[in-house]
């Protein structure tokens, strides 16, 4: 027998003091993204796609696998991905023609591209949402609002889910930023609820109730984002692109009535489906409403700091709803963050100590350029071009359904609904115009109506997604799994209810 063989050492670890190391889950999770990226890069580029674009797609696929498996935190995956792309920019970002252009500096262009995500307004709106939540926590206003909700609806987890959905629905018609609406207004409030049930972030106890409430919130805002033309900024962009590309005008009321049948079904179903698919361990707490009323009484009247926070939140909401012509939603959010610090409602040291906020800032700030790189290198146009001829040969309803499915699923490649709309909608409208018998206004409306719904599919699919993904209540794998499930549900509901209604009655 070979006493020095690996087999003998594994069978008799005590003789050697310790067993040979096995590749653990983290090592395998780290190897998988690299394997996927290298394997794809070694394959020949498909016809119609430049070599550098194919290599960028391979790198992007590796990042997506890394985000799913998380061998390191998601923000670190994004950081490594964008850094790797910048280092390899001459091979993955720029074409030979670009590199040969007079005066083109690949190094300068690469670092500008890598850092471009941090000039994205949505990234800073997300960061501001975390600072708002600090205000709710520091002043006690979040605790007060949470207690009010629990005093009226806290007897059942399911009714709390419907309360969250209803709050988002009421704000949606007047708030064209779902990040401001859900990430900046809903999240800071519901973030305080799980603690009352000893449901803690980044802990097995998160499934007691926190995970359910957070998932219900992000799923609900994706539905309301499609319900109203003014509930999502890219909706307004889609209307403008439809007007410029195919000369179609889409009105607020037509938008609302076209989505209403699908929206009503999904609004009623979302909290319940979340309750079944991601069930809270705590179902009923009949004693909670009485306890919450006692706690409210013990808190006493509204404090001065709570009043200041309420006023600043009202200012933010007012600017988000009515101030679009005055300032960008992100500018409004940063203004209110500054006022929170100036009024000492939130201390600057509290802002600096908010690790989840900075973690999310880095995560989303690196995903934005990575996703934009797909359009920059021509990958998105190549994918859309592959689908054109087969869809053009289908009957009107089937062709529109296929186009909608493609438009929906391609959102996995985007970290911004705005970028998705800008890059793909004109291409999809061009394809739709070639489907015989399909009214182009109905095609434009169908594609635009899906923009809010598609945000559910990934942790970076829409503005508030990173807020909830970074809350500590929904582990990364659960977010991807639930995103696929709810994405399939939302897409199926839209295809089975929305499209037929739109094509035959819209």
Secondary structure in CASP SS format (residue, H / E / C, confidence):
PFRMAT SS
TARGET T0000
AUTHOR 0000-0000-0000
METHOD secondary structure of the structure
MODEL  1
X C 1.00
X C 1.00
X C 1.00
X C 1.00
X C 1.00
X H 1.00
X H 1.00
X H 1.00
X H 1.00
X H 1.00
X H 1.00
X C 1.00
X H 1.00
X H 1.00
X H 1.00
X H 1.00
X C 1.00
X C 1.00
X C 1.00
X C 1.00
X C 1.00
X C 1.00
X C 1.00
X C 1.00
X H 1.00
X H 1.00
X H 1.00
X H 1.00
X H 1.00
X H 1.00
X H 1.00
X H 1.00
X H 1.00
X H 1.00
X H 1.00
X H 1.00
X H 1.00
X H 1.00
X H 1.00
X H 1.00
X H 1.00
X H 1.00
X C 1.00
X C 1.00
X C 1.00
X C 1.00
X C 1.00
X C 1.00
X C 1.00
X C 1.00
X H 1.00
X H 1.00
X H 1.00
X H 1.00
X H 1.00
X H 1.00
X H 1.00
X H 1.00
X H 1.00
X H 1.00
X H 1.00
X H 1.00
X H 1.00
X H 1.00
X H 1.00
X H 1.00
X H 1.00
X H 1.00
X H 1.00
X C 1.00
X C 1.00
X C 1.00
X C 1.00
X H 1.00
X H 1.00
X H 1.00
X H 1.00
X H 1.00
X H 1.00
X H 1.00
X H 1.00
X H 1.00
X H 1.00
X H 1.00
X H 1.00
X H 1.00
X H 1.00
X C 1.00
X H 1.00
X H 1.00
X H 1.00
X H 1.00
X C 1.00
X C 1.00
X C 1.00
X H 1.00
X H 1.00
X H 1.00
X H 1.00
X H 1.00
X C 1.00
X C 1.00
X C 1.00
X C 1.00
X C 1.00
X H 1.00
X H 1.00
X H 1.00
X H 1.00
X H 1.00
X H 1.00
X H 1.00
X H 1.00
X H 1.00
X H 1.00
X H 1.00
X H 1.00
X H 1.00
X H 1.00
X C 1.00
X H 1.00
X H 1.00
X H 1.00
X H 1.00
X H 1.00
X H 1.00
X H 1.00
X H 1.00
X H 1.00
X H 1.00
X H 1.00
X H 1.00
X H 1.00
X H 1.00
X H 1.00
X H 1.00
X H 1.00
X H 1.00
X H 1.00
X C 1.00
X H 1.00
X H 1.00
X H 1.00
X H 1.00
X H 1.00
X H 1.00
X H 1.00
X H 1.00
X H 1.00
X H 1.00
X H 1.00
X H 1.00
X H 1.00
X C 1.00
X C 1.00
X E 1.00
X H 1.00
X H 1.00
X H 1.00
X H 1.00
X H 1.00
X H 1.00
X H 1.00
X H 1.00
X H 1.00
X H 1.00
X H 1.00
X H 1.00
X H 1.00
X H 1.00
X H 1.00
X H 1.00
X C 1.00
X C 1.00
X C 1.00
X C 1.00
X C 1.00
X H 1.00
X H 1.00
X H 1.00
X H 1.00
X H 1.00
X H 1.00
X H 1.00
X H 1.00
X H 1.00
X H 1.00
X H 1.00
X H 1.00
X H 1.00
X C 1.00
X C 1.00
X C 1.00
X H 1.00
X H 1.00
X H 1.00
X H 1.00
X C 1.00
X C 1.00
X C 1.00
X C 1.00
X C 1.00
X C 1.00
X H 1.00
X H 1.00
X H 1.00
X H 1.00
X C 1.00
X C 1.00
X H 1.00
X H 1.00
X H 1.00
X H 1.00
X H 1.00
X H 1.00
X H 1.00
X H 1.00
X H 1.00
X H 1.00
X H 1.00
X H 1.00
X H 1.00
X H 1.00
X H 1.00
X H 1.00
X H 1.00
X H 1.00
X C 1.00
X H 1.00
X H 1.00
X H 1.00
X C 1.00
X H 1.00
X H 1.00
X H 1.00
X H 1.00
X H 1.00
X H 1.00
X H 1.00
X H 1.00
X H 1.00
X H 1.00
X H 1.00
X H 1.00
X H 1.00
X H 1.00
X C 1.00
X C 1.00
X C 1.00
X C 1.00
X C 1.00
X H 1.00
X H 1.00
X H 1.00
X H 1.00
X H 1.00
X H 1.00
X H 1.00
X H 1.00
X H 1.00
X H 1.00
X H 1.00
X H 1.00
X H 1.00
X H 1.00
X H 1.00
X H 1.00
X H 1.00
X H 1.00
X H 1.00
X H 1.00
X H 1.00
X H 1.00
X H 1.00
X H 1.00
X H 1.00
X H 1.00
X C 1.00
X C 1.00
X C 1.00
X C 1.00
X C 1.00
X C 1.00
X E 1.00
X C 1.00
X C 1.00
X C 1.00
X H 1.00
X H 1.00
X H 1.00
X H 1.00
X H 1.00
X H 1.00
X H 1.00
X H 1.00
X H 1.00
X H 1.00
X H 1.00
X H 1.00
X C 1.00
X C 1.00
X C 1.00
X C 1.00
X H 1.00
X H 1.00
X H 1.00
X H 1.00
X H 1.00
X H 1.00
X H 1.00
X H 1.00
X H 1.00
X H 1.00
X H 1.00
X H 1.00
X H 1.00
X H 1.00
X H 1.00
X H 1.00
X H 1.00
X H 1.00
X H 1.00
X C 1.00
X C 1.00
X C 1.00
X C 1.00
X C 1.00
X C 1.00
X H 1.00
X H 1.00
X H 1.00
X H 1.00
X H 1.00
X H 1.00
X H 1.00
X H 1.00
X H 1.00
X H 1.00
X H 1.00
X H 1.00
X H 1.00
X H 1.00
X C 1.00
X C 1.00
X C 1.00
X C 1.00
X C 1.00
X H 1.00
X H 1.00
X H 1.00
X H 1.00
X H 1.00
X C 1.00
X C 1.00
X H 1.00
X H 1.00
X H 1.00
X H 1.00
X H 1.00
X H 1.00
X H 1.00
X H 1.00
X H 1.00
X H 1.00
X H 1.00
X H 1.00
X H 1.00
X H 1.00
X H 1.00
X H 1.00
X H 1.00
X H 1.00
X H 1.00
X H 1.00
X H 1.00
X H 1.00
X C 1.00
X C 1.00
X H 1.00
X H 1.00
X H 1.00
X H 1.00
X H 1.00
X H 1.00
X H 1.00
X H 1.00
X H 1.00
X H 1.00
X H 1.00
X H 1.00
X H 1.00
X H 1.00
X C 1.00
X C 1.00
X C 1.00
X H 1.00
X H 1.00
X H 1.00
X H 1.00
X H 1.00
X H 1.00
X H 1.00
X H 1.00
X H 1.00
X H 1.00
X H 1.00
X H 1.00
X H 1.00
X H 1.00
X H 1.00
X H 1.00
X H 1.00
X H 1.00
X C 1.00
X C 1.00
X C 1.00
X H 1.00
X H 1.00
X H 1.00
X H 1.00
X H 1.00
X H 1.00
X H 1.00
X H 1.00
X H 1.00
X H 1.00
X H 1.00
X H 1.00
X H 1.00
X H 1.00
X H 1.00
X H 1.00
X C 1.00
X C 1.00
X C 1.00
X C 1.00
X C 1.00
X C 1.00
X C 1.00
X H 1.00
X H 1.00
X H 1.00
X H 1.00
X H 1.00
X H 1.00
X H 1.00
X H 1.00
X H 1.00
X H 1.00
X H 1.00
X H 1.00
X H 1.00
X H 1.00
X H 1.00
X H 1.00
X H 1.00
X H 1.00
X C 1.00
X C 1.00
X C 1.00
X C 1.00
X C 1.00
X C 1.00
X C 1.00
X H 1.00
X H 1.00
X H 1.00
X H 1.00
X H 1.00
X C 1.00
X C 1.00
X C 1.00
X C 1.00
X C 1.00
X C 1.00
X H 1.00
X H 1.00
X H 1.00
X H 1.00
X H 1.00
X H 1.00
X H 1.00
X H 1.00
X H 1.00
X H 1.00
X H 1.00
X H 1.00
X H 1.00
X H 1.00
X H 1.00
X H 1.00
X H 1.00
X H 1.00
X H 1.00
X H 1.00
X H 1.00
X H 1.00
X H 1.00
X H 1.00
X H 1.00
X H 1.00
X H 1.00
X H 1.00
X H 1.00
X H 1.00
X C 1.00
END
